[in-house]
């Protein structure tokens, strides 16, 4: 955790986030706290605090799956390479969240539990996934970038940079908040098993984030009224940070905007995950 004093920022709202209890049974521990306005804060960028908002328009004609796969995956690979300096970035798929998707599977509803997506060791699963020829999205990403499963296996460093984009009204019921990675440590988390995520057959371990304390006060931000030509980039894995025992993750959670009634309007968003490889 950083010892530096964090710059002041305007408060976006007071909201309740659901953390994991620090002791006893593994249950949610609702905690009310300030969510700061990321647009007015002096944040250093994703490599230090874990996340940043980026201006980025898309050439995709719509947000339907065909357009996203044909156009947007490549666009986000290019953005990930630019932001990280990696040699190759691979985007295999995307996730949509909104009422219609939540109706298909509960895992596709906005997640109102403080978490980060991947526990230590997830890079092994990533490397294995690119060895499986039945994974169409992975094979398509490899072909698009002119790399092989062996290249993924041999990469000296692997970073996962995720992108979250609002595709609905600028003011929504359940926007996403991000925790400054400088204010949280691996000791503030515990792994939780995820089984058959959204019916995909994929099992892995995510991270639950324990409730704040005086020693771990955390610092949360959101970006009000995100536009379709903006995206929030946030780091969820970095093999170098894992090896050093440093914070490789960015806690995040949906939260209730107190000015918006649930469903009026409901959140509509897409997420993409770039696997950034270094030779």
C-alpha positions as CSV (number, residue, x, y, z in Angstrom):
1,X,0.0,0.0,0.0
2,X,1.3,3.4,-0.9
3,X,2.4,5.8,1.9
4,X,1.8,8.9,-0.3
5,X,-1.0,11.2,0.4
6,X,-3.8,10.8,-2.2
7,X,-4.9,13.9,-4.0
8,X,-8.3,15.3,-3.1
9,X,-11.3,14.7,-5.4
10,X,-14.9,15.6,-5.5
11,X,-17.4,13.0,-4.0
12,X,-19.6,11.5,-6.7
13,X,-22.0,9.9,-4.2
14,X,-22.3,8.0,-0.9
15,X,-23.0,4.3,-1.7
16,X,-23.0,0.9,-0.2
17,X,-20.6,-1.7,-1.4
18,X,-20.7,-5.4,-0.5
19,X,-17.3,-6.7,0.8
20,X,-16.5,-10.1,2.2
21,X,-16.5,-10.3,6.0
22,X,-13.0,-10.4,7.4
23,X,-13.8,-13.1,9.9
24,X,-16.1,-16.0,10.3
25,X,-18.5,-17.3,7.6
26,X,-17.9,-16.2,4.0
27,X,-20.7,-13.7,3.8
28,X,-21.3,-10.2,2.3
29,X,-20.6,-7.3,4.6
30,X,-22.4,-4.1,3.3
31,X,-20.3,-1.0,3.9
32,X,-21.3,2.6,3.2
33,X,-18.5,4.8,1.9
34,X,-17.7,7.7,-0.4
35,X,-17.3,7.1,-4.1
36,X,-15.1,9.8,-5.6
37,X,-15.4,11.4,-9.0
38,X,-12.6,10.0,-11.1
39,X,-13.0,12.9,-13.6
40,X,-11.9,15.5,-11.0
41,X,-9.2,13.3,-9.3
42,X,-5.5,13.5,-10.2
43,X,-5.1,9.8,-10.9
44,X,-1.8,8.5,-12.2
45,X,-3.1,5.9,-14.7
46,X,-3.8,2.2,-14.9
47,X,-0.1,1.1,-14.3
48,X,-0.1,2.7,-10.8
49,X,-3.7,3.0,-9.5
50,X,-5.0,0.1,-11.6
51,X,-7.5,1.9,-13.9
52,X,-8.1,5.0,-16.1
53,X,-10.7,6.3,-18.4
54,X,-9.7,6.6,-22.1
55,X,-11.3,8.4,-25.0
56,X,-11.9,5.7,-27.7
57,X,-14.4,5.7,-30.5
58,X,-15.3,2.5,-32.4
59,X,-15.8,1.9,-36.1
60,X,-18.3,-0.9,-35.3
61,X,-21.7,-0.1,-36.8
62,X,-23.5,-1.4,-33.7
63,X,-23.0,-3.3,-30.4
64,X,-24.3,-6.6,-31.8
65,X,-22.1,-9.6,-31.4
66,X,-21.2,-9.8,-35.1
67,X,-20.0,-6.2,-35.2
68,X,-18.1,-6.6,-32.0
69,X,-16.3,-9.7,-33.1
70,X,-15.5,-8.4,-36.6
71,X,-14.4,-4.9,-35.7
72,X,-14.2,-4.1,-32.0
73,X,-12.0,-7.0,-30.8
74,X,-9.2,-5.8,-33.1
75,X,-9.7,-2.2,-32.1
76,X,-9.3,-3.1,-28.4
77,X,-6.2,-5.2,-29.1
78,X,-4.6,-2.2,-30.7
79,X,-5.6,0.0,-27.8
80,X,-4.2,-2.5,-25.3
81,X,-0.9,-2.7,-27.2
82,X,-0.7,1.1,-27.2
83,X,-1.4,1.4,-23.4
84,X,0.8,-1.5,-22.2
85,X,3.7,-1.6,-24.7
86,X,3.2,-5.3,-25.0
87,X,4.3,-7.3,-28.0
88,X,0.9,-8.9,-28.7
89,X,-2.6,-8.4,-27.3
90,X,-5.4,-11.0,-27.8
91,X,-9.1,-10.4,-27.3
92,X,-11.0,-13.6,-27.6
93,X,-14.6,-12.6,-26.6
94,X,-16.7,-10.0,-24.9
95,X,-19.4,-9.9,-22.2
96,X,-22.6,-7.9,-22.3
97,X,-24.5,-6.9,-19.2
98,X,-28.1,-5.6,-19.1
99,X,-31.6,-6.9,-18.2
100,X,-31.9,-9.0,-21.3
101,X,-28.6,-10.7,-20.7
102,X,-29.2,-11.2,-17.0
103,X,-32.5,-12.9,-18.0
104,X,-30.4,-15.4,-19.9
105,X,-27.9,-16.1,-17.0
106,X,-27.6,-14.5,-13.6
107,X,-23.8,-14.2,-14.0
108,X,-24.5,-11.6,-16.7
109,X,-26.3,-9.2,-14.3
110,X,-24.2,-6.3,-12.9
111,X,-22.0,-7.8,-10.1
112,X,-22.8,-6.0,-6.8
113,X,-20.0,-7.7,-4.8
114,X,-16.5,-6.2,-4.5
115,X,-14.2,-8.5,-6.4
116,X,-11.4,-8.7,-8.9
117,X,-11.6,-11.3,-11.6
118,X,-8.5,-13.5,-11.1
119,X,-6.6,-15.0,-8.2
120,X,-2.9,-15.9,-8.5
121,X,-2.2,-18.7,-10.9
122,X,-4.8,-17.6,-13.5
123,X,-2.0,-17.2,-16.1
124,X,-1.7,-21.0,-16.2
125,X,-5.4,-21.3,-17.2
126,X,-4.9,-18.6,-19.8
127,X,-2.0,-20.4,-21.4
128,X,-3.9,-23.7,-21.4
129,X,-6.9,-22.1,-23.0
130,X,-4.9,-21.1,-26.1
131,X,-3.8,-24.7,-26.5
132,X,-7.5,-25.8,-27.0
133,X,-8.4,-25.8,-30.6
134,X,-12.1,-26.0,-29.9
135,X,-12.1,-22.4,-28.4
136,X,-13.2,-20.5,-31.5
137,X,-12.6,-17.0,-30.0
138,X,-9.1,-17.9,-28.9
139,X,-8.1,-19.4,-32.2
140,X,-9.5,-16.4,-34.1
141,X,-7.4,-14.0,-31.9
142,X,-4.3,-16.0,-32.5
143,X,-4.8,-16.1,-36.3
144,X,-5.7,-12.3,-36.4
145,X,-2.4,-11.5,-34.7
146,X,-0.2,-14.0,-36.4
147,X,0.9,-15.9,-33.2
148,X,0.6,-19.5,-32.1
149,X,-0.3,-21.3,-28.9
150,X,3.4,-21.9,-28.4
151,X,4.0,-18.1,-28.4
152,X,1.4,-17.7,-25.6
153,X,3.0,-20.4,-23.6
154,X,6.5,-18.9,-24.0
155,X,5.6,-15.3,-23.1
156,X,7.8,-14.0,-20.3
157,X,5.1,-11.8,-18.9
158,X,1.3,-11.8,-19.1
159,X,-0.9,-8.8,-18.3
160,X,-4.7,-8.7,-18.5
161,X,-6.1,-5.3,-19.2
162,X,-9.9,-5.2,-19.2
163,X,-12.1,-2.6,-20.8
164,X,-15.6,-1.5,-19.6
165,X,-17.8,0.6,-21.8
166,X,-21.3,2.0,-21.2
167,X,-23.6,1.3,-24.2
168,X,-26.8,2.7,-22.7
169,X,-27.9,6.0,-21.1
170,X,-25.2,8.1,-19.5
171,X,-27.0,8.0,-16.2
172,X,-27.7,4.5,-15.1
173,X,-28.9,2.5,-12.1
174,X,-25.8,0.4,-11.4
175,X,-22.6,2.0,-12.7
176,X,-19.2,0.5,-11.9
177,X,-16.7,1.8,-9.3
178,X,-13.0,1.0,-9.1
179,X,-10.7,0.8,-6.1
180,X,-7.3,2.6,-6.3
181,X,-4.9,-0.4,-6.3
182,X,-2.4,1.6,-4.2
183,X,-4.8,1.4,-1.3
184,X,-5.3,-2.4,-1.2
185,X,-3.0,-5.4,-0.8
186,X,-3.2,-9.1,-1.6
187,X,-3.7,-9.7,2.2
188,X,-7.0,-7.8,1.8
189,X,-8.4,-10.5,-0.5
190,X,-9.4,-14.2,-0.4
191,X,-9.9,-16.5,-3.4
192,X,-13.4,-17.6,-4.3
193,X,-14.2,-20.5,-6.7
194,X,-16.2,-19.6,-9.9
195,X,-17.9,-22.6,-11.5
196,X,-19.2,-22.8,-15.1
197,X,-19.2,-19.0,-15.5
198,X,-22.3,-17.9,-17.4
199,X,-22.8,-21.4,-18.6
200,X,-19.4,-21.4,-20.5
201,X,-18.0,-24.5,-18.7
202,X,-15.1,-22.4,-17.5
203,X,-14.0,-22.8,-13.9
204,X,-11.5,-20.5,-12.1
205,X,-10.7,-18.6,-8.9
206,X,-11.6,-14.9,-8.5
207,X,-10.8,-12.6,-5.6
208,X,-13.2,-11.4,-3.0
209,X,-12.2,-8.2,-1.3
210,X,-12.4,-8.0,2.5
211,X,-14.1,-5.1,4.3
212,X,-12.1,-1.9,4.8
213,X,-10.3,-1.2,8.0
214,X,-8.2,1.6,9.5
215,X,-5.1,-0.1,8.1
216,X,-6.8,-0.7,4.7
217,X,-9.2,2.2,4.2
218,X,-9.4,1.8,0.4
219,X,-10.3,4.6,-2.0
220,X,-13.1,4.2,-4.6
221,X,-13.8,6.1,-7.8
222,X,-16.4,6.2,-10.6
223,X,-16.6,8.2,-13.8
224,X,-20.0,9.9,-14.0
225,X,-22.0,9.8,-17.2
226,X,-19.7,7.7,-19.3
227,X,-20.2,8.1,-23.0
228,X,-20.1,5.4,-25.7
229,X,-16.8,6.9,-27.0
230,X,-15.1,6.4,-23.6
231,X,-13.9,3.2,-22.0
232,X,-12.4,2.4,-18.6
233,X,-9.3,0.3,-18.7
234,X,-8.4,-1.6,-15.6
235,X,-5.8,-4.2,-14.8
236,X,-6.9,-7.6,-13.4
237,X,-3.7,-9.6,-13.7
238,X,0.1,-9.1,-14.1
239,X,2.5,-12.1,-13.7
240,X,5.3,-9.7,-12.6
241,X,3.3,-8.2,-9.8
242,X,2.1,-11.7,-8.7
243,X,5.7,-12.9,-8.5
244,X,6.6,-9.9,-6.4
245,X,3.6,-10.3,-4.1
246,X,2.3,-6.9,-5.1
247,X,-1.2,-5.9,-6.0
248,X,-1.9,-7.3,-9.4
249,X,-5.6,-6.7,-9.4
250,X,-8.1,-3.8,-9.3
251,X,-11.1,-4.3,-7.1
252,X,-14.4,-3.2,-8.7
253,X,-18.1,-3.5,-8.1
254,X,-21.4,-2.2,-9.4
255,X,-23.1,0.2,-7.0
256,X,-26.5,1.8,-6.8
257,X,-26.5,5.4,-8.0
258,X,-28.8,7.0,-5.4
259,X,-30.3,9.4,-8.0
260,X,-31.5,6.6,-10.3
261,X,-34.4,4.2,-9.6
262,X,-33.5,0.6,-10.4
263,X,-34.2,-0.2,-14.0
264,X,-35.0,3.5,-14.9
265,X,-32.7,3.3,-16.8
266,X,-31.0,0.0,-16.3
267,X,-27.3,-0.4,-17.0
268,X,-26.2,-1.6,-20.4
269,X,-22.5,-2.3,-20.9
270,X,-19.9,-4.4,-22.6
271,X,-16.6,-5.8,-21.3
272,X,-13.6,-7.0,-23.2
273,X,-10.4,-8.7,-21.8
274,X,-7.1,-8.2,-23.6
275,X,-4.4,-10.8,-22.9
276,X,-1.2,-8.8,-23.2
277,X,1.9,-10.8,-24.0
278,X,5.6,-9.9,-23.7
279,X,8.3,-11.9,-25.4
